Amino acid sequence: MLFPPPSGPPPDDTGQLVCSARGCRADGVWALRWNNPKLHTPDRRKTWLACEDHRTSLSEFLSLRGFLREVVEVGAGPAGPPDNGS
């Protein structure tokens, strides 16, 4: 069975940390650590990366849903690599 190609830019496979905002290819310099309490245990953290331009909008998106736990500068702490799975 053939599937249509994914829309949008291809995933970044160069090892660069790229902003998680749709269509943005800027460097991710902020780690937005979050979890969905309906799906994840309290200690589980997912990570979205944000560039300077998208830090506020991505943080607000997660905060409005009660998901945002912390925002740290990339490389400044235990954020680790992004966890993009569910």
C-alpha positions as a printed NumPy array, in Angstrom:
array([[ 0.   ,  0.   ,  0.   ],
       [ 1.359,  3.412, -0.926],
       [ 1.05 ,  6.365,  1.393],
       [ 1.172, 10.014,  0.347],
       [ 4.43 , 11.788,  1.15 ],
       [ 4.446, 13.73 ,  4.417],
       [ 3.696, 17.413,  4.132],
       [ 6.111, 20.048,  5.318],
       [ 9.878, 19.967,  5.482],
       [11.631, 16.63 ,  5.943],
       [12.705, 15.727,  9.478],
       [16.052, 17.095, 10.506],
       [18.569, 14.26 , 10.501],
       [21.739, 16.322, 10.769],
       [21.793, 16.263, 14.557],
       [20.985, 19.972, 14.729],
       [18.573, 21.127, 17.404],
       [15.749, 22.751, 15.436],
       [12.803, 24.776, 16.735],
       [ 9.617, 22.702, 17.131],
       [ 7.334, 25.418, 15.709],
       [ 5.717, 24.303, 12.471],
       [ 7.803, 25.326,  9.481],
       [10.566, 26.929, 11.546],
       [14.111, 25.785, 10.786],
       [15.882, 28.075, 13.289],
       [18.131, 26.706, 16.008],
       [16.308, 25.494, 19.095],
       [17.887, 27.397, 21.983],
       [15.169, 26.847, 24.616],
       [13.934, 23.489, 25.923],
       [10.251, 23.561, 26.842],
       [ 9.799, 20.624, 29.219],
       [ 6.207, 19.419, 29.47 ],
       [ 3.913, 16.492, 30.081],
       [ 0.256, 15.678, 29.642],
       [-0.933, 14.505, 33.071],
       [-3.718, 12.454, 31.452],
       [-1.146, 10.409, 29.522],
       [ 2.182, 10.667, 31.341],
       [ 3.408,  9.905, 34.836],
       [ 4.259, 13.035, 36.872],
       [ 8.016, 12.513, 36.431],
       [ 7.844, 12.055, 32.63 ],
       [ 9.016, 15.035, 30.592],
       [ 8.612, 15.622, 26.887],
       [10.708, 18.321, 25.229],
       [ 9.922, 20.824, 22.534],
       [12.704, 23.076, 21.328],
       [12.078, 26.752, 20.652],
       [14.012, 29.5  , 18.937],
       [13.946, 33.005, 20.406],
       [11.026, 33.981, 18.137],
       [ 8.797, 31.044, 19.138],
       [ 9.621, 30.624, 22.828],
       [ 6.642, 32.679, 23.999],
       [ 4.032, 31.263, 21.606],
       [ 5.004, 27.622, 22.206],
       [ 5.159, 28.22 , 25.979],
       [ 1.696, 29.815, 25.935],
       [ 0.285, 26.922, 23.887],
       [ 1.519, 24.39 , 26.46 ],
       [ 0.601, 26.568, 29.464],
       [-3.007, 27.035, 28.337],
       [-3.389, 23.256, 28.395],
       [-1.658, 22.889, 31.768],
       [ 1.224, 20.935, 30.204],
       [ 4.246, 23.247, 30.597],
       [ 6.517, 22.283, 33.489],
       [ 9.691, 24.306, 32.873],
       [11.639, 26.269, 30.283],
       [15.424, 25.98 , 30.311],
       [18.155, 27.159, 28.029],
       [19.444, 24.315, 25.853],
       [22.63 , 22.982, 27.398],
       [21.896, 24.623, 30.763],
       [20.61 , 21.6  , 32.604],
       [19.083, 18.161, 32.642],
       [16.749, 18.74 , 29.682],
       [18.493, 16.093, 27.578],
       [17.568, 15.336, 23.988],
       [14.031, 16.033, 22.79 ],
       [11.518, 13.249, 23.407],
       [ 9.253, 13.508, 20.38 ],
       [ 7.405, 10.22 , 20.937],
       [ 4.086,  9.9  , 22.712]])
